[in-house]
């Protein structure tokens, strides 16, 4: 894919198009265009981060052991947000 074509695809990125990308392209797009909203550590082995990308949200699962993103999953349902609720509330309280 040419750089111009790739830029056009990135400018029109939505969740469906994002999900079709290979993991390495998802990771690059996430780092370049995403905003990390919250993160948490699980079992001292993984860092899970929520990123906002063009109006949709994904959770990146980053392995501390091998220093790489293992998966990027869409966040669409309430149960997937529950792990971040306490952290978001704490962050909001610190703003006041």
Wavefront OBJ file of the C-alpha trace (Angstrom):
o trace
v 0.000 0.000 0.000
v 1.435 3.414 -0.916
v 1.985 6.079 1.731
v -0.773 8.215 0.174
v -3.252 5.323 0.191
v -2.303 4.415 3.742
v -2.811 8.023 4.887
v -6.251 8.092 3.218
v -7.217 4.862 5.003
v -5.977 6.270 8.322
v -7.932 9.511 7.843
v -11.162 7.536 7.347
v -10.472 4.996 10.109
v -13.468 3.620 11.960
v -13.768 0.608 14.225
v -14.592 -1.791 11.377
v -11.573 -0.695 9.320
v -9.350 -0.702 12.414
v -10.360 -4.262 13.323
v -9.327 -5.454 9.844
v -5.733 -4.256 10.308
v -2.989 -6.671 11.371
v -1.842 -6.214 14.982
v 1.350 -4.337 14.067
v -0.623 -1.770 12.016
v -3.245 -1.441 14.773
v -0.444 -0.817 17.255
v 1.213 1.828 15.080
v -2.103 3.578 14.438
v -2.975 3.482 18.135
v 0.371 5.020 19.181
v 0.256 7.659 16.424
v -3.415 8.690 16.592
v -4.813 7.500 19.914
v -5.254 9.150 23.274
v -4.683 6.969 26.336
v -7.595 7.653 28.689
v -6.820 5.198 31.468
v -4.579 2.285 32.311
v -4.327 -0.410 34.935
v -1.922 -3.189 35.823
v -3.181 -6.778 35.961
v -1.291 -9.460 37.880
v 1.832 -7.279 37.673
v 2.341 -8.810 34.203
v 0.138 -6.753 31.904
v -0.716 -3.107 31.425
v -4.209 -2.614 30.023
v -4.891 0.795 28.460
v -8.025 2.317 27.010
v -7.378 4.427 23.921
v -9.792 6.751 22.146
v -9.334 6.620 18.364
v -11.528 8.730 16.056
v -14.609 8.339 18.272
v -14.242 4.640 19.078
v -12.437 2.954 21.956
v -10.039 0.046 22.215
v -8.228 -1.718 25.009
v -4.565 -2.492 24.439
v -3.039 -5.375 26.353
v 0.659 -4.698 26.840
v 2.962 -7.402 28.178
v 5.524 -6.141 30.656
v 7.422 -9.402 30.264
v 8.063 -9.214 26.511
v 7.656 -5.422 26.154
v 5.040 -5.513 23.401
v 1.349 -5.128 22.697
v -0.205 -8.608 22.675
v -3.725 -7.604 21.621
v -5.927 -4.619 20.842
v -9.619 -5.234 21.415
v -12.653 -3.018 20.778
v -14.576 -1.743 23.781
v -18.267 -1.658 23.086
v -20.060 -3.017 26.145
v -20.308 -1.823 29.741
v -18.593 -4.868 31.334
v -15.397 -4.030 29.440
v -15.346 -0.572 31.088
v -15.915 -1.782 34.651
v -12.239 -2.402 35.357
v -11.537 1.300 34.822
v -14.424 2.893 36.721
v -12.596 3.345 40.049
v -9.589 4.859 38.344
v -11.674 7.320 36.333
v -13.599 8.411 39.443
v -10.323 8.898 41.338
v -8.909 10.965 38.459
v -12.030 13.142 38.406
v -11.825 13.727 42.163
v -8.206 14.852 41.803
v -9.284 17.461 39.242
v -11.613 19.136 41.766
l 1 2 3 4 5 6 7 8 9 10 11 12 13 14 15 16 17 18 19 20 21 22 23 24 25 26 27 28 29 30 31 32 33 34 35 36 37 38 39 40 41 42 43 44 45 46 47 48 49 50 51 52 53 54 55 56 57 58 59 60 61 62 63 64 65 66 67 68 69 70 71 72 73 74 75 76 77 78 79 80 81 82 83 84 85 86 87 88 89 90 91 92 93 94 95 96
